[in-house]
Amino acid sequence: GDDLDDVATYVGETAGNPAIKPPTFAGGPGGQVFGENGCGSCHTLAAAGTTGTTGPDLDKALPGMSAAEIKKSITDPNAKITPGYPPNVMPSTFGQTISPQDLNTLIKFLQQNAGKSGK
């Protein structure tokens, strides 16, 4: 119906138009990677202004974790499940869909910001 026509019209008007910029997210480059990959739709992270509840609250789950542990949690989310959350909810494809450079940027952002908002 009309929804399909509306989406097609929007894509036709915006695709390839250099005047139309993608949304920007708080937190600089790392926040941008966090936002572009939809992390905040499932996770709470105060620094990013997100309040998702499908996955763990990153302000509570990440402090004290090493970069390697955070990377493993992103690229192999079923390797260690946070108590109270079921397995197989977080996509296991982020290791392929997020470039290595962006993944490192995201990990650095998470280490610098998780659990530190308002302190």
Backbone atoms as SQL, in Angstrom:
CREATE TABLE atoms (id INTEGER PRIMARY KEY, chain TEXT, resi INTEGER, resn TEXT, atom TEXT, x REAL, y REAL, z REAL);
INSERT INTO atoms VALUES
  (1, 'A', 1, 'GLY', 'N', 0.789, -1.174, 0.000),
  (2, 'A', 1, 'GLY', 'CA', 0.000, 0.000, 0.000),
  (3, 'A', 1, 'GLY', 'C', 0.844, 1.256, 0.000),
  (4, 'A', 2, 'ASP', 'N', 0.312, 2.227, 0.670),
  (5, 'A', 2, 'ASP', 'CA', 0.939, 3.543, 0.698),
  (6, 'A', 2, 'ASP', 'C', 2.304, 3.536, 1.378),
  (7, 'A', 3, 'ASP', 'N', 2.512, 2.659, 2.377),
  (8, 'A', 3, 'ASP', 'CA', 3.796, 2.621, 3.070),
  (9, 'A', 3, 'ASP', 'C', 4.931, 2.304, 2.098),
  (10, 'A', 4, 'LEU', 'N', 4.721, 1.333, 1.246),
  (11, 'A', 4, 'LEU', 'CA', 5.737, 0.960, 0.268),
  (12, 'A', 4, 'LEU', 'C', 6.021, 2.125, -0.671),
  (13, 'A', 5, 'ASP', 'N', 5.002, 2.799, -1.129),
  (14, 'A', 5, 'ASP', 'CA', 5.182, 3.956, -2.008),
  (15, 'A', 5, 'ASP', 'C', 5.922, 5.076, -1.293),
  (16, 'A', 6, 'ASP', 'N', 5.593, 5.290, -0.013),
  (17, 'A', 6, 'ASP', 'CA', 6.262, 6.341, 0.755),
  (18, 'A', 6, 'ASP', 'C', 7.742, 6.047, 0.929),
  (19, 'A', 7, 'VAL', 'N', 8.075, 4.804, 1.229),
  (20, 'A', 7, 'VAL', 'CA', 9.482, 4.427, 1.390),
  (21, 'A', 7, 'VAL', 'C', 10.216, 4.584, 0.062),
  (22, 'A', 8, 'ALA', 'N', 9.610, 4.126, -1.014),
  (23, 'A', 8, 'ALA', 'CA', 10.238, 4.238, -2.332),
  (24, 'A', 8, 'ALA', 'C', 10.468, 5.702, -2.700),
  (25, 'A', 9, 'THR', 'N', 9.535, 6.559, -2.388),
  (26, 'A', 9, 'THR', 'CA', 9.679, 7.991, -2.666),
  (27, 'A', 9, 'THR', 'C', 10.820, 8.578, -1.844),
  (28, 'A', 10, 'TYR', 'N', 10.870, 8.238, -0.556),
  (29, 'A', 10, 'TYR', 'CA', 11.934, 8.741, 0.320),
  (30, 'A', 10, 'TYR', 'C', 13.308, 8.307, -0.189),
  (31, 'A', 11, 'VAL', 'N', 13.457, 7.023, -0.502),
  (32, 'A', 11, 'VAL', 'CA', 14.743, 6.521, -0.985),
  (33, 'A', 11, 'VAL', 'C', 15.109, 7.200, -2.298),
  (34, 'A', 12, 'GLY', 'N', 14.131, 7.349, -3.178),
  (35, 'A', 12, 'GLY', 'CA', 14.391, 8.006, -4.460),
  (36, 'A', 12, 'GLY', 'C', 14.849, 9.450, -4.316),
  (37, 'A', 13, 'GLU', 'N', 14.340, 10.132, -3.307),
  (38, 'A', 13, 'GLU', 'CA', 14.702, 11.535, -3.095),
  (39, 'A', 13, 'GLU', 'C', 16.014, 11.713, -2.344),
  (40, 'A', 14, 'THR', 'N', 16.396, 10.737, -1.525),
  (41, 'A', 14, 'THR', 'CA', 17.569, 10.928, -0.668),
  (42, 'A', 14, 'THR', 'C', 18.795, 10.137, -1.106),
  (43, 'A', 15, 'ALA', 'N', 18.613, 8.996, -1.736),
  (44, 'A', 15, 'ALA', 'CA', 19.756, 8.164, -2.120),
  (45, 'A', 15, 'ALA', 'C', 20.678, 8.921, -3.075),
  (46, 'A', 16, 'GLY', 'N', 21.932, 8.959, -2.730),
  (47, 'A', 16, 'GLY', 'CA', 22.916, 9.602, -3.587),
  (48, 'A', 16, 'GLY', 'C', 22.892, 11.111, -3.559),
  (49, 'A', 17, 'ASN', 'N', 22.050, 11.709, -2.725),
  (50, 'A', 17, 'ASN', 'CA', 21.971, 13.158, -2.637),
  (51, 'A', 17, 'ASN', 'C', 23.021, 13.637, -1.626),
  (52, 'A', 18, 'PRO', 'N', 24.078, 14.310, -2.100),
  (53, 'A', 18, 'PRO', 'CA', 25.147, 14.717, -1.185),
  (54, 'A', 18, 'PRO', 'C', 24.709, 15.743, -0.142),
  (55, 'A', 19, 'ALA', 'N', 23.596, 16.390, -0.353),
  (56, 'A', 19, 'ALA', 'CA', 23.111, 17.377, 0.616),
  (57, 'A', 19, 'ALA', 'C', 22.472, 16.707, 1.831),
  (58, 'A', 20, 'ILE', 'N', 22.102, 15.437, 1.683),
  (59, 'A', 20, 'ILE', 'CA', 21.469, 14.708, 2.782),
  (60, 'A', 20, 'ILE', 'C', 22.547, 13.931, 3.518),
  (61, 'A', 21, 'LYS', 'N', 22.747, 14.259, 4.770),
  (62, 'A', 21, 'LYS', 'CA', 23.775, 13.614, 5.585),
  (63, 'A', 21, 'LYS', 'C', 23.134, 12.588, 6.511),
  (64, 'A', 22, 'PRO', 'N', 23.892, 11.521, 6.847),
  (65, 'A', 22, 'PRO', 'CA', 23.358, 10.547, 7.799),
  (66, 'A', 22, 'PRO', 'C', 23.268, 11.168, 9.183),
  (67, 'A', 23, 'PRO', 'N', 22.483, 10.582, 10.059),
  (68, 'A', 23, 'PRO', 'CA', 22.381, 11.139, 11.414),
  (69, 'A', 23, 'PRO', 'C', 23.722, 11.059, 12.128),
  (70, 'A', 24, 'THR', 'N', 23.954, 11.984, 13.039),
  (71, 'A', 24, 'THR', 'CA', 25.168, 11.934, 13.842),
  (72, 'A', 24, 'THR', 'C', 24.789, 11.523, 15.261),
  (73, 'A', 25, 'PHE', 'N', 25.719, 10.875, 15.930),
  (74, 'A', 25, 'PHE', 'CA', 25.483, 10.357, 17.261),
  (75, 'A', 25, 'PHE', 'C', 26.493, 10.948, 18.228),
  (76, 'A', 26, 'ALA', 'N', 26.093, 11.073, 19.486),
  (77, 'A', 26, 'ALA', 'CA', 26.961, 11.620, 20.523),
  (78, 'A', 26, 'ALA', 'C', 28.151, 10.703, 20.749),
  (79, 'A', 27, 'GLY', 'N', 29.272, 11.286, 21.146),
  (80, 'A', 27, 'GLY', 'CA', 30.431, 10.493, 21.521),
  (81, 'A', 27, 'GLY', 'C', 31.532, 10.421, 20.493),
  (82, 'A', 28, 'GLY', 'N', 31.485, 11.279, 19.496),
  (83, 'A', 28, 'GLY', 'CA', 32.550, 11.281, 18.490),
  (84, 'A', 28, 'GLY', 'C', 32.519, 10.035, 17.627),
  (85, 'A', 29, 'PRO', 'N', 33.673, 9.667, 17.055),
  (86, 'A', 29, 'PRO', 'CA', 33.705, 8.525, 16.132),
  (87, 'A', 29, 'PRO', 'C', 33.215, 7.212, 16.748),
  (88, 'A', 30, 'GLY', 'N', 33.567, 6.949, 18.006),
  (89, 'A', 30, 'GLY', 'CA', 33.114, 5.717, 18.658),
  (90, 'A', 30, 'GLY', 'C', 31.614, 5.709, 18.879),
  (91, 'A', 31, 'GLY', 'N', 31.084, 6.860, 19.257),
  (92, 'A', 31, 'GLY', 'CA', 29.640, 6.984, 19.420),
  (93, 'A', 31, 'GLY', 'C', 28.916, 6.807, 18.103),
  (94, 'A', 32, 'GLN', 'N', 29.556, 7.264, 17.032),
  (95, 'A', 32, 'GLN', 'CA', 28.976, 7.117, 15.703),
  (96, 'A', 32, 'GLN', 'C', 28.886, 5.636, 15.330),
  (97, 'A', 33, 'VAL', 'N', 29.946, 4.876, 15.589),
  (98, 'A', 33, 'VAL', 'CA', 29.933, 3.435, 15.299),
  (99, 'A', 33, 'VAL', 'C', 28.856, 2.758, 16.152),
  (100, 'A', 34, 'PHE', 'N', 28.768, 3.134, 17.428),
  (101, 'A', 34, 'PHE', 'CA', 27.752, 2.597, 18.340),
  (102, 'A', 34, 'PHE', 'C', 26.352, 2.857, 17.777),
  (103, 'A', 35, 'GLY', 'N', 26.104, 4.081, 17.352),
  (104, 'A', 35, 'GLY', 'CA', 24.791, 4.448, 16.832),
  (105, 'A', 35, 'GLY', 'C', 24.469, 3.820, 15.495),
  (106, 'A', 36, 'GLU', 'N', 25.435, 3.832, 14.580),
  (107, 'A', 36, 'GLU', 'CA', 25.187, 3.306, 13.240),
  (108, 'A', 36, 'GLU', 'C', 24.911, 1.809, 13.236),
  (109, 'A', 37, 'ASN', 'N', 25.409, 1.107, 14.249),
  (110, 'A', 37, 'ASN', 'CA', 25.205, -0.335, 14.313),
  (111, 'A', 37, 'ASN', 'C', 24.037, -0.730, 15.210),
  (112, 'A', 38, 'GLY', 'N', 23.285, 0.270, 15.666),
  (113, 'A', 38, 'GLY', 'CA', 22.067, 0.009, 16.417),
  (114, 'A', 38, 'GLY', 'C', 22.284, -0.520, 17.825),
  (115, 'A', 39, 'CYS', 'N', 23.471, -0.332, 18.374),
  (116, 'A', 39, 'CYS', 'CA', 23.782, -0.872, 19.703),
  (117, 'A', 39, 'CYS', 'C', 22.821, -0.329, 20.769),
  (118, 'A', 40, 'GLY', 'N', 22.473, 0.948, 20.656),
  (119, 'A', 40, 'GLY', 'CA', 21.615, 1.574, 21.650),
  (120, 'A', 40, 'GLY', 'C', 20.173, 1.117, 21.615),
  (121, 'A', 41, 'SER', 'N', 19.774, 0.440, 20.550),
  (122, 'A', 41, 'SER', 'CA', 18.401, -0.066, 20.524),
  (123, 'A', 41, 'SER', 'C', 18.233, -1.241, 21.483),
  (124, 'A', 42, 'CYS', 'N', 19.339, -1.863, 21.876),
  (125, 'A', 42, 'CYS', 'CA', 19.284, -2.999, 22.801),
  (126, 'A', 42, 'CYS', 'C', 19.991, -2.730, 24.129),
  (127, 'A', 43, 'HIS', 'N', 20.960, -1.799, 24.138),
  (128, 'A', 43, 'HIS', 'CA', 21.775, -1.571, 25.330),
  (129, 'A', 43, 'HIS', 'C', 21.615, -0.156, 25.873),
  (130, 'A', 44, 'THR', 'N', 21.651, -0.059, 27.206),
  (131, 'A', 44, 'THR', 'CA', 21.730, 1.234, 27.865),
  (132, 'A', 44, 'THR', 'C', 23.191, 1.650, 27.922),
  (133, 'A', 45, 'LEU', 'N', 23.465, 2.891, 27.552),
  (134, 'A', 45, 'LEU', 'CA', 24.779, 3.502, 27.709),
  (135, 'A', 45, 'LEU', 'C', 24.544, 4.997, 27.860),
  (136, 'A', 46, 'ALA', 'N', 24.747, 5.505, 29.045),
  (137, 'A', 46, 'ALA', 'CA', 24.446, 6.908, 29.340),
  (138, 'A', 46, 'ALA', 'C', 25.191, 7.859, 28.408),
  (139, 'A', 47, 'ALA', 'N', 26.448, 7.568, 28.112),
  (140, 'A', 47, 'ALA', 'CA', 27.243, 8.456, 27.268),
  (141, 'A', 47, 'ALA', 'C', 26.656, 8.599, 25.869),
  (142, 'A', 48, 'ALA', 'N', 25.927, 7.587, 25.428),
  (143, 'A', 48, 'ALA', 'CA', 25.298, 7.629, 24.110),
  (144, 'A', 48, 'ALA', 'C', 23.835, 8.048, 24.204),
  (145, 'A', 49, 'GLY', 'N', 23.334, 8.212, 25.418),
  (146, 'A', 49, 'GLY', 'CA', 21.934, 8.605, 25.596),
  (147, 'A', 49, 'GLY', 'C', 20.958, 7.513, 25.249),
  (148, 'A', 50, 'THR', 'N', 21.375, 6.247, 25.403),
  (149, 'A', 50, 'THR', 'CA', 20.495, 5.140, 25.034),
  (150, 'A', 50, 'THR', 'C', 19.990, 4.413, 26.275),
  (151, 'A', 51, 'THR', 'N', 18.819, 3.812, 26.132),
  (152, 'A', 51, 'THR', 'CA', 18.172, 3.150, 27.266),
  (153, 'A', 51, 'THR', 'C', 17.603, 1.783, 26.891),
  (154, 'A', 52, 'GLY', 'N', 18.210, 1.103, 25.943),
  (155, 'A', 52, 'GLY', 'CA', 17.726, -0.213, 25.541),
  (156, 'A', 52, 'GLY', 'C', 17.788, -1.202, 26.689),
  (157, 'A', 53, 'THR', 'N', 16.877, -2.158, 26.699),
  (158, 'A', 53, 'THR', 'CA', 16.824, -3.150, 27.775),
  (159, 'A', 53, 'THR', 'C', 16.861, -4.590, 27.279),
  (160, 'A', 54, 'THR', 'N', 16.959, -4.794, 25.979),
  (161, 'A', 54, 'THR', 'CA', 17.029, -6.152, 25.445),
  (162, 'A', 54, 'THR', 'C', 18.339, -6.820, 25.858),
  (163, 'A', 55, 'GLY', 'N', 19.404, -6.027, 25.878),
  (164, 'A', 55, 'GLY', 'CA', 20.719, -6.519, 26.277),
  (165, 'A', 55, 'GLY', 'C', 21.164, -5.856, 27.560),
  (166, 'A', 56, 'PRO', 'N', 22.305, -6.275, 28.085),
  (167, 'A', 56, 'PRO', 'CA', 22.798, -5.724, 29.348),
  (168, 'A', 56, 'PRO', 'C', 23.039, -4.215, 29.293),
  (169, 'A', 57, 'ASP', 'N', 22.916, -3.587, 30.460),
  (170, 'A', 57, 'ASP', 'CA', 23.245, -2.176, 30.637),
  (171, 'A', 57, 'ASP', 'C', 24.770, -2.082, 30.578),
  (172, 'A', 58, 'LEU', 'N', 25.289, -1.466, 29.541),
  (173, 'A', 58, 'LEU', 'CA', 26.737, -1.416, 29.345),
  (174, 'A', 58, 'LEU', 'C', 27.442, -0.583, 30.407),
  (175, 'A', 59, 'ASP', 'N', 26.725, 0.345, 31.023),
  (176, 'A', 59, 'ASP', 'CA', 27.322, 1.126, 32.104),
  (177, 'A', 59, 'ASP', 'C', 27.605, 0.252, 33.323),
  (178, 'A', 60, 'LYS', 'N', 26.924, -0.868, 33.427),
  (179, 'A', 60, 'LYS', 'CA', 27.146, -1.794, 34.538),
  (180, 'A', 60, 'LYS', 'C', 27.985, -2.995, 34.122),
  (181, 'A', 61, 'ALA', 'N', 27.838, -3.450, 32.892),
  (182, 'A', 61, 'ALA', 'CA', 28.485, -4.690, 32.453),
  (183, 'A', 61, 'ALA', 'C', 29.937, -4.516, 31.999),
  (184, 'A', 62, 'LEU', 'N', 30.291, -3.353, 31.450),
  (185, 'A', 62, 'LEU', 'CA', 31.607, -3.210, 30.837),
  (186, 'A', 62, 'LEU', 'C', 32.738, -2.685, 31.725),
  (187, 'A', 63, 'PRO', 'N', 32.473, -1.861, 32.726),
  (188, 'A', 63, 'PRO', 'CA', 33.595, -1.352, 33.516),
  (189, 'A', 63, 'PRO', 'C', 34.461, -2.489, 34.071),
  (190, 'A', 64, 'GLY', 'N', 35.763, -2.342, 33.894),
  (191, 'A', 64, 'GLY', 'CA', 36.704, -3.351, 34.347),
  (192, 'A', 64, 'GLY', 'C', 37.047, -4.395, 33.300),
  (193, 'A', 65, 'MET', 'N', 36.312, -4.430, 32.205),
  (194, 'A', 65, 'MET', 'CA', 36.616, -5.396, 31.145),
  (195, 'A', 65, 'MET', 'C', 37.764, -4.870, 30.296),
  (196, 'A', 66, 'SER', 'N', 38.596, -5.775, 29.832),
  (197, 'A', 66, 'SER', 'CA', 39.700, -5.410, 28.939),
  (198, 'A', 66, 'SER', 'C', 39.163, -5.192, 27.523),
  (199, 'A', 67, 'ALA', 'N', 39.990, -4.589, 26.693),
  (200, 'A', 67, 'ALA', 'CA', 39.613, -4.397, 25.284),
  (201, 'A', 67, 'ALA', 'C', 39.340, -5.743, 24.622),
  (202, 'A', 68, 'ALA', 'N', 40.150, -6.748, 24.936),
  (203, 'A', 68, 'ALA', 'CA', 39.966, -8.077, 24.344),
  (204, 'A', 68, 'ALA', 'C', 38.634, -8.693, 24.782),
  (205, 'A', 69, 'GLU', 'N', 38.258, -8.493, 26.039),
  (206, 'A', 69, 'GLU', 'CA', 36.983, -9.032, 26.528),
  (207, 'A', 69, 'GLU', 'C', 35.800, -8.334, 25.864),
  (208, 'A', 70, 'ILE', 'N', 35.898, -7.023, 25.696),
  (209, 'A', 70, 'ILE', 'CA', 34.824, -6.286, 25.029),
  (210, 'A', 70, 'ILE', 'C', 34.707, -6.726, 23.573),
  (211, 'A', 71, 'LYS', 'N', 35.851, -6.867, 22.913),
  (212, 'A', 71, 'LYS', 'CA', 35.841, -7.314, 21.514),
  (213, 'A', 71, 'LYS', 'C', 35.184, -8.686, 21.403),
  (214, 'A', 72, 'LYS', 'N', 35.519, -9.597, 22.298),
  (215, 'A', 72, 'LYS', 'CA', 34.937, -10.942, 22.278),
  (216, 'A', 72, 'LYS', 'C', 33.428, -10.872, 22.494),
  (217, 'A', 73, 'SER', 'N', 32.989, -9.982, 23.381),
  (218, 'A', 73, 'SER', 'CA', 31.555, -9.832, 23.648),
  (219, 'A', 73, 'SER', 'C', 30.800, -9.321, 22.425),
  (220, 'A', 74, 'ILE', 'N', 31.478, -8.521, 21.602),
  (221, 'A', 74, 'ILE', 'CA', 30.851, -7.976, 20.395),
  (222, 'A', 74, 'ILE', 'C', 30.874, -8.984, 19.255),
  (223, 'A', 75, 'THR', 'N', 32.018, -9.639, 19.068),
  (224, 'A', 75, 'THR', 'CA', 32.184, -10.513, 17.901),
  (225, 'A', 75, 'THR', 'C', 31.735, -11.950, 18.138),
  (226, 'A', 76, 'ASP', 'N', 31.682, -12.368, 19.397),
  (227, 'A', 76, 'ASP', 'CA', 31.226, -13.712, 19.741),
  (228, 'A', 76, 'ASP', 'C', 30.347, -13.612, 20.988),
  (229, 'A', 77, 'PRO', 'N', 29.165, -13.010, 20.846),
  (230, 'A', 77, 'PRO', 'CA', 28.346, -12.675, 22.014),
  (231, 'A', 77, 'PRO', 'C', 27.878, -13.865, 22.843),
  (232, 'A', 78, 'ASN', 'N', 27.898, -15.054, 22.291),
  (233, 'A', 78, 'ASN', 'CA', 27.470, -16.225, 23.056),
  (234, 'A', 78, 'ASN', 'C', 28.614, -16.875, 23.827),
  (235, 'A', 79, 'ALA', 'N', 29.831, -16.357, 23.690),
  (236, 'A', 79, 'ALA', 'CA', 30.968, -16.936, 24.403),
  (237, 'A', 79, 'ALA', 'C', 30.814, -16.780, 25.915),
  (238, 'A', 80, 'LYS', 'N', 30.265, -15.654, 26.344),
  (239, 'A', 80, 'LYS', 'CA', 30.025, -15.405, 27.770),
  (240, 'A', 80, 'LYS', 'C', 28.718, -14.623, 27.870),
  (241, 'A', 81, 'ILE', 'N', 27.709, -15.248, 28.416),
  (242, 'A', 81, 'ILE', 'CA', 26.382, -14.644, 28.517),
  (243, 'A', 81, 'ILE', 'C', 26.245, -13.939, 29.863),
  (244, 'A', 82, 'THR', 'N', 25.805, -12.698, 29.836),
  (245, 'A', 82, 'THR', 'CA', 25.545, -11.958, 31.069),
  (246, 'A', 82, 'THR', 'C', 24.356, -12.598, 31.775),
  (247, 'A', 83, 'PRO', 'N', 24.508, -12.882, 33.084),
  (248, 'A', 83, 'PRO', 'CA', 23.384, -13.486, 33.824),
  (249, 'A', 83, 'PRO', 'C', 22.100, -12.668, 33.665),
  (250, 'A', 84, 'GLY', 'N', 21.012, -13.370, 33.437),
  (251, 'A', 84, 'GLY', 'CA', 19.707, -12.734, 33.275),
  (252, 'A', 84, 'GLY', 'C', 19.327, -12.464, 31.829),
  (253, 'A', 85, 'TYR', 'N', 20.256, -12.753, 30.903),
  (254, 'A', 85, 'TYR', 'CA', 19.980, -12.534, 29.476),
  (255, 'A', 85, 'TYR', 'C', 20.135, -13.848, 28.723),
  (256, 'A', 86, 'PRO', 'N', 19.241, -14.114, 27.776),
  (257, 'A', 86, 'PRO', 'CA', 19.321, -15.382, 27.045),
  (258, 'A', 86, 'PRO', 'C', 20.397, -15.341, 25.960),
  (259, 'A', 87, 'PRO', 'N', 20.891, -16.514, 25.559),
  (260, 'A', 87, 'PRO', 'CA', 21.832, -16.565, 24.437),
  (261, 'A', 87, 'PRO', 'C', 21.108, -16.326, 23.115),
  (262, 'A', 88, 'ASN', 'N', 21.875, -16.097, 22.097),
  (263, 'A', 88, 'ASN', 'CA', 21.377, -15.992, 20.717),
  (264, 'A', 88, 'ASN', 'C', 20.450, -14.816, 20.470),
  (265, 'A', 89, 'VAL', 'N', 20.589, -13.758, 21.251),
  (266, 'A', 89, 'VAL', 'CA', 19.794, -12.556, 21.018),
  (267, 'A', 89, 'VAL', 'C', 20.632, -11.538, 20.244),
  (268, 'A', 90, 'MET', 'N', 21.860, -11.309, 20.702),
  (269, 'A', 90, 'MET', 'CA', 22.734, -10.362, 20.007),
  (270, 'A', 90, 'MET', 'C', 23.263, -11.009, 18.736),
  (271, 'A', 91, 'PRO', 'N', 23.219, -10.287, 17.631),
  (272, 'A', 91, 'PRO', 'CA', 23.747, -10.838, 16.379),
  (273, 'A', 91, 'PRO', 'C', 25.217, -11.236, 16.531),
  (274, 'A', 92, 'SER', 'N', 25.585, -12.336, 15.910),
  (275, 'A', 92, 'SER', 'CA', 26.967, -12.801, 15.977),
  (276, 'A', 92, 'SER', 'C', 27.770, -12.384, 14.746),
  (277, 'A', 93, 'THR', 'N', 27.239, -11.434, 13.989),
  (278, 'A', 93, 'THR', 'CA', 27.878, -11.038, 12.728),
  (279, 'A', 93, 'THR', 'C', 28.670, -9.732, 12.811),
  (280, 'A', 94, 'PHE', 'N', 28.708, -9.094, 13.988),
  (281, 'A', 94, 'PHE', 'CA', 29.379, -7.798, 14.064),
  (282, 'A', 94, 'PHE', 'C', 30.865, -7.879, 13.734),
  (283, 'A', 95, 'GLY', 'N', 31.486, -9.031, 13.941),
  (284, 'A', 95, 'GLY', 'CA', 32.891, -9.202, 13.562),
  (285, 'A', 95, 'GLY', 'C', 33.102, -9.103, 12.063),
  (286, 'A', 96, 'GLN', 'N', 32.061, -9.375, 11.302),
  (287, 'A', 96, 'GLN', 'CA', 32.136, -9.270, 9.845),
  (288, 'A', 96, 'GLN', 'C', 31.582, -7.949, 9.323),
  (289, 'A', 97, 'THR', 'N', 30.602, -7.396, 9.995),
  (290, 'A', 97, 'THR', 'CA', 29.933, -6.204, 9.469),
  (291, 'A', 97, 'THR', 'C', 30.545, -4.885, 9.947),
  (292, 'A', 98, 'ILE', 'N', 31.301, -4.928, 11.039),
  (293, 'A', 98, 'ILE', 'CA', 31.988, -3.727, 11.513),
  (294, 'A', 98, 'ILE', 'C', 33.455, -3.877, 11.119),
  (295, 'A', 99, 'SER', 'N', 33.993, -2.901, 10.424),
  (296, 'A', 99, 'SER', 'CA', 35.391, -2.983, 9.994),
  (297, 'A', 99, 'SER', 'C', 36.308, -3.058, 11.212),
  (298, 'A', 100, 'PRO', 'N', 37.498, -3.655, 11.062),
  (299, 'A', 100, 'PRO', 'CA', 38.431, -3.720, 12.195),
  (300, 'A', 100, 'PRO', 'C', 38.736, -2.348, 12.793),
  (301, 'A', 101, 'GLN', 'N', 38.899, -1.348, 11.955),
  (302, 'A', 101, 'GLN', 'CA', 39.179, 0.007, 12.447),
  (303, 'A', 101, 'GLN', 'C', 37.993, 0.532, 13.256),
  (304, 'A', 102, 'ASP', 'N', 36.776, 0.373, 12.735),
  (305, 'A', 102, 'ASP', 'CA', 35.589, 0.835, 13.450),
  (306, 'A', 102, 'ASP', 'C', 35.378, 0.040, 14.738),
  (307, 'A', 103, 'LEU', 'N', 35.688, -1.243, 14.713),
  (308, 'A', 103, 'LEU', 'CA', 35.552, -2.062, 15.905),
  (309, 'A', 103, 'LEU', 'C', 36.491, -1.558, 17.005),
  (310, 'A', 104, 'ASN', 'N', 37.731, -1.252, 16.638),
  (311, 'A', 104, 'ASN', 'CA', 38.682, -0.703, 17.614),
  (312, 'A', 104, 'ASN', 'C', 38.215, 0.647, 18.144),
  (313, 'A', 105, 'THR', 'N', 37.654, 1.466, 17.270),
  (314, 'A', 105, 'THR', 'CA', 37.127, 2.773, 17.676),
  (315, 'A', 105, 'THR', 'C', 35.968, 2.587, 18.657),
  (316, 'A', 106, 'LEU', 'N', 35.097, 1.633, 18.375),
  (317, 'A', 106, 'LEU', 'CA', 33.963, 1.343, 19.251),
  (318, 'A', 106, 'LEU', 'C', 34.442, 0.848, 20.617),
  (319, 'A', 107, 'ILE', 'N', 35.388, -0.058, 20.620),
  (320, 'A', 107, 'ILE', 'CA', 35.901, -0.611, 21.875),
  (321, 'A', 107, 'ILE', 'C', 36.521, 0.498, 22.722),
  (322, 'A', 108, 'LYS', 'N', 37.303, 1.354, 22.118),
  (323, 'A', 108, 'LYS', 'CA', 37.919, 2.470, 22.845),
  (324, 'A', 108, 'LYS', 'C', 36.837, 3.380, 23.432),
  (325, 'A', 109, 'PHE', 'N', 35.808, 3.690, 22.639),
  (326, 'A', 109, 'PHE', 'CA', 34.684, 4.512, 23.102),
  (327, 'A', 109, 'PHE', 'C', 34.011, 3.868, 24.312),
  (328, 'A', 110, 'LEU', 'N', 33.766, 2.567, 24.237),
  (329, 'A', 110, 'LEU', 'CA', 33.102, 1.863, 25.333),
  (330, 'A', 110, 'LEU', 'C', 33.973, 1.870, 26.588),
  (331, 'A', 111, 'GLN', 'N', 35.261, 1.608, 26.427),
  (332, 'A', 111, 'GLN', 'CA', 36.160, 1.626, 27.587),
  (333, 'A', 111, 'GLN', 'C', 36.234, 2.999, 28.248),
  (334, 'A', 112, 'GLN', 'N', 36.212, 4.036, 27.442),
  (335, 'A', 112, 'GLN', 'CA', 36.334, 5.395, 27.977),
  (336, 'A', 112, 'GLN', 'C', 35.041, 5.896, 28.595),
  (337, 'A', 113, 'ASN', 'N', 33.909, 5.323, 28.209),
  (338, 'A', 113, 'ASN', 'CA', 32.623, 5.905, 28.615),
  (339, 'A', 113, 'ASN', 'C', 31.725, 5.037, 29.475),
  (340, 'A', 114, 'ALA', 'N', 31.809, 3.729, 29.366),
  (341, 'A', 114, 'ALA', 'CA', 30.887, 2.857, 30.108),
  (342, 'A', 114, 'ALA', 'C', 31.075, 3.042, 31.616),
  (343, 'A', 115, 'GLY', 'N', 29.987, 3.375, 32.268),
  (344, 'A', 115, 'GLY', 'CA', 29.988, 3.528, 33.712),
  (345, 'A', 115, 'GLY', 'C', 30.556, 4.833, 34.229),
  (346, 'A', 116, 'LYS', 'N', 30.873, 5.755, 33.324),
  (347, 'A', 116, 'LYS', 'CA', 31.531, 6.982, 33.749),
  (348, 'A', 116, 'LYS', 'C', 30.678, 8.234, 33.605),
  (349, 'A', 117, 'SER', 'N', 29.478, 8.098, 33.066),
  (350, 'A', 117, 'SER', 'CA', 28.634, 9.278, 32.888),
  (351, 'A', 117, 'SER', 'C', 28.162, 9.792, 34.235),
  (352, 'A', 118, 'GLY', 'N', 28.294, 11.087, 34.417),
  (353, 'A', 118, 'GLY', 'CA', 27.821, 11.725, 35.650),
  (354, 'A', 118, 'GLY', 'C', 28.779, 11.609, 36.806),
  (355, 'A', 119, 'LYS', 'N', 29.987, 11.090, 36.566),
  (356, 'A', 119, 'LYS', 'CA', 30.953, 10.962, 37.650),
  (357, 'A', 119, 'LYS', 'C', 32.070, 11.969, 37.491);
